[in-house]
Amino acid sequence: MAEILYEDNHIIAVYKRSSDLAQGDKTGDAPLDVEIKKYLAEKYKKPGEVFLGIVHRLDRPVSGIMLYARTSKALSRLNELFKTRQVKKIYLAIVKERPPDDEATITHFLKKNETQNKTYVYDSEVKGSKEASLTYRLVGRSEKYYLLEVELHSGRHHQIRAQLAKIGCPVKGDLKYGFARSNVDGGISLFARRLEFIHPVKKEPVVIIAHFPEGDIWSSFIDSIA
């Protein structure tokens, strides 16, 4: 079972490893939601089908916080929070190239190619594109790499991966967006570190923080982030 980062009667958040599948796909690999449903059924002795709603998705090679709703009411309210950008989403990304500025908010227009499962980035609007913005901040460096903290202001397909590549900073291991070599584990060095939002039912602040991924690359940056 995946590590549980937060759990109550309404929501559950777990730690997704880069190898974990957030939701079932054509690969047929066992997804996290099935694993969590089994855990909830056993823990709470629930007969029949367990409700579990996926609030947001992480690409398979990405690690970090996955948030799920345990009730339909929590799901609809969380969906609204994400839609209206009332959730603070903080990621960490390891890149090889230093970004143009140490801190900046960047805005582009993204268009997804369904056939390639890839997002293309434009400086101005094109037919079928959607506006996307994020703020990045340079927070650490090692001998070979830089660590960026990224706050996501929208939630587009492959947004961080595509936008960072556009400014010359593809995420380490991300072959699809221009990094030269894959990571040993097949994942990419993009990590969903922190979520902040008002609880959909209790109406109190919730802050969920995930521990750093394992591995020498990440360990060299642990002191960079509070």
Summary of the structure (lengths in Angstrom):
residues: 226
radius of gyration: 17.7
end to end distance: 27.5
largest distance: 55.1
contacts: 695
relative contact order: 0.19
helix: 19%
strand: 34%
